[in-house]
């Protein structure tokens, strides 16, 4: 116990005296959640500029344009006389899409035939494409209902309502009321920040120790002669530090930016303790391959984007090849980025995510073992160096 407390205190003292490590384990977890949440605070994209090429110029075509312009997602920036003029407007980024109404729009509708409205989008920003597609789709469905009601002939208002919508439905977004990007993205990104900053902080510490002690990742000290106190002391320090960071993310960040918060503190604590421990031991294991403190920045920062894809939040894990699906379970972030949003935004209990939770504890014991093997190897190395 004395050695464990000494390692804990020495780790705390060393970390808080290293400006580079302080940036990654303190400044980044405090500031990055605010930065990400602020950037995506608007939740959804509104008033995406679009241009119109109306080759028909009829009452119905003008009504279609007016209804699209009336939606909250799109506004008509200008009307163009040709597709070449519209493409030039998109090229100059005056608009992000083109709505083209064919010259036979009114005639085909009057004759009871189908007609197509062209939508051409700049796919560089998917949210702009989504906004324009939904706006045009909703307007076309609404006009379809009006046209069907008109063709019935003489009927009551109630008959028209039934004709337009035979089956009445209501839509309520339960876990993401705004259907917004921040409520979807920020919770898993918070868990990724915890893993990546631990990788960078611990990697930089171990790289510095290697440079100072002839390639050894532990100092030449009598308190660093047993594995369990070393791993336990380091794990305890980072657990205490990042537990505070997790509470800060769960309370201040979520409430400041009005993100959905249905989880409770008991479930959060039950999840965050094994998650921080697994990230810590995982970072110790990977950092054993770091020989200079700068190497971790080159290696671990590069891992951030692949971690997002492997987690299954940007592309569903059910659609991933089995190899990559099981490969993702190597990383604590893959489990944490799926457990935390379910706890926070859906109000799930530990029992609801028990399979992922069991996998998280398996990672804790697995990476604890590998971390012990790392330090056992270097204890033997330190013994040989000191004896010489």
GICOR-V419637 format. One record per residue. RES is the residue in one small letter. BURIAL is # if it has 16 or more other ideal C-beta (glycine too) atoms within 10 Angstrom, else .. Layout:
res:RES burial:BURIAL
res:RES burial:BURIAL
//
This chain:
res:x burial:.
res:x burial:.
res:x burial:#
res:x burial:#
res:x burial:.
res:x burial:#
res:x burial:#
res:x burial:#
res:x burial:.
res:x burial:#
res:x burial:#
res:x burial:#
res:x burial:.
res:x burial:.
res:x burial:#
res:x burial:.
res:x burial:.
res:x burial:#
res:x burial:.
res:x burial:#
res:x burial:#
res:x burial:.
res:x burial:.
res:x burial:#
res:x burial:#
res:x burial:#
res:x burial:.
res:x burial:#
res:x burial:#
res:x burial:.
res:x burial:.
res:x burial:#
res:x burial:#
res:x burial:.
res:x burial:.
res:x burial:#
res:x burial:#
res:x burial:.
res:x burial:.
res:x burial:#
res:x burial:.
res:x burial:.
res:x burial:#
res:x burial:#
res:x burial:#
res:x burial:.
res:x burial:.
res:x burial:#
res:x burial:#
res:x burial:#
res:x burial:#
res:x burial:#
res:x burial:#
res:x burial:#
res:x burial:#
res:x burial:#
res:x burial:.
res:x burial:#
res:x burial:.
res:x burial:#
res:x burial:#
res:x burial:.
res:x burial:.
res:x burial:#
res:x burial:#
res:x burial:.
res:x burial:#
res:x burial:#
res:x burial:#
res:x burial:.
res:x burial:#
res:x burial:.
res:x burial:#
res:x burial:#
res:x burial:#
res:x burial:#
res:x burial:#
res:x burial:.
res:x burial:.
res:x burial:#
res:x burial:.
res:x burial:.
res:x burial:.
res:x burial:.
res:x burial:.
res:x burial:#
res:x burial:.
res:x burial:.
res:x burial:#
res:x burial:#
res:x burial:.
res:x burial:.
res:x burial:.
res:x burial:.
res:x burial:#
res:x burial:#
res:x burial:#
res:x burial:#
res:x burial:#
res:x burial:#
res:x burial:#
res:x burial:#
res:x burial:.
res:x burial:.
res:x burial:#
res:x burial:#
res:x burial:.
res:x burial:.
res:x burial:#
res:x burial:.
res:x burial:.
res:x burial:.
res:x burial:.
res:x burial:.
res:x burial:#
res:x burial:.
res:x burial:#
res:x burial:.
res:x burial:#
res:x burial:#
res:x burial:#
res:x burial:#
res:x burial:.
res:x burial:.
res:x burial:.
res:x burial:.
res:x burial:.
res:x burial:#
res:x burial:#
res:x burial:.
res:x burial:#
res:x burial:#
res:x burial:.
res:x burial:.
res:x burial:#
res:x burial:#
res:x burial:.
res:x burial:.
res:x burial:#
res:x burial:#
res:x burial:.
res:x burial:.
res:x burial:.
res:x burial:.
res:x burial:.
res:x burial:.
res:x burial:.
res:x burial:.
res:x burial:#
res:x burial:.
res:x burial:.
res:x burial:.
res:x burial:.
res:x burial:.
res:x burial:.
res:x burial:.
res:x burial:.
res:x burial:.
res:x burial:.
res:x burial:#
res:x burial:.
res:x burial:.
res:x burial:#
res:x burial:.
res:x burial:.
res:x burial:.
res:x burial:.
res:x burial:.
res:x burial:.
res:x burial:.
res:x burial:.
res:x burial:.
res:x burial:.
res:x burial:.
res:x burial:.
res:x burial:#
res:x burial:.
res:x burial:.
res:x burial:.
res:x burial:#
res:x burial:#
res:x burial:#
res:x burial:#
res:x burial:#
res:x burial:#
res:x burial:#
res:x burial:#
res:x burial:#
res:x burial:#
res:x burial:#
res:x burial:#
res:x burial:#
res:x burial:#
res:x burial:#
res:x burial:#
res:x burial:#
res:x burial:#
res:x burial:#
res:x burial:#
res:x burial:#
res:x burial:#
res:x burial:#
res:x burial:#
res:x burial:#
res:x burial:#
res:x burial:#
res:x burial:#
res:x burial:#
res:x burial:#
res:x burial:#
res:x burial:.
res:x burial:.
res:x burial:#
res:x burial:.
res:x burial:.
res:x burial:#
res:x burial:#
res:x burial:#
res:x burial:.
res:x burial:.
res:x burial:.
res:x burial:.
res:x burial:#
res:x burial:#
res:x burial:.
res:x burial:.
res:x burial:#
res:x burial:.
res:x burial:#
res:x burial:#
res:x burial:#
res:x burial:#
res:x burial:#
res:x burial:#
res:x burial:#
res:x burial:#
res:x burial:#
res:x burial:#
res:x burial:#
res:x burial:.
res:x burial:#
res:x burial:#
res:x burial:.
res:x burial:.
res:x burial:#
res:x burial:#
res:x burial:.
res:x burial:#
res:x burial:#
res:x burial:#
res:x burial:.
res:x burial:.
res:x burial:#
res:x burial:#
res:x burial:.
res:x burial:.
res:x burial:#
res:x burial:.
res:x burial:#
res:x burial:#
res:x burial:.
res:x burial:.
res:x burial:#
res:x burial:.
res:x burial:.
res:x burial:.
res:x burial:#
res:x burial:#
res:x burial:.
res:x burial:.
res:x burial:#
res:x burial:#
res:x burial:#
res:x burial:#
res:x burial:#
res:x burial:#
res:x burial:#
res:x burial:#
res:x burial:#
res:x burial:#
res:x burial:#
res:x burial:#
res:x burial:#
res:x burial:#
res:x burial:#
res:x burial:#
res:x burial:#
res:x burial:#
res:x burial:.
res:x burial:#
res:x burial:.
res:x burial:.
res:x burial:#
res:x burial:.
res:x burial:#
res:x burial:#
res:x burial:#
res:x burial:.
res:x burial:#
res:x burial:#
res:x burial:.
res:x burial:.
res:x burial:#
res:x burial:.
res:x burial:.
res:x burial:.
res:x burial:#
res:x burial:#
res:x burial:.
res:x burial:#
res:x burial:#
res:x burial:#
res:x burial:#
res:x burial:.
res:x burial:.
res:x burial:.
res:x burial:.
res:x burial:.
res:x burial:.
res:x burial:#
res:x burial:.
res:x burial:.
res:x burial:.
res:x burial:.
res:x burial:.
res:x burial:.
res:x burial:.
res:x burial:#
res:x burial:.
res:x burial:.
res:x burial:#
res:x burial:#
res:x burial:#
res:x burial:#
res:x burial:#
res:x burial:#
res:x burial:#
res:x burial:#
res:x burial:#
res:x burial:#
res:x burial:#
res:x burial:#
res:x burial:#
res:x burial:#
res:x burial:#
res:x burial:.
res:x burial:#
res:x burial:#
res:x burial:.
res:x burial:.
res:x burial:.
res:x burial:.
res:x burial:#
res:x burial:.
res:x burial:.
res:x burial:#
res:x burial:#
res:x burial:.
res:x burial:#
res:x burial:#
res:x burial:.
res:x burial:.
res:x burial:#
res:x burial:#
res:x burial:.
res:x burial:.
res:x burial:#
res:x burial:#
res:x burial:.
res:x burial:.
res:x burial:#
res:x burial:#
res:x burial:.
res:x burial:#
res:x burial:#
res:x burial:.
res:x burial:.
res:x burial:#
res:x burial:#
res:x burial:.
res:x burial:#
res:x burial:#
res:x burial:.
res:x burial:.
res:x burial:.
res:x burial:.
res:x burial:.
res:x burial:.
//
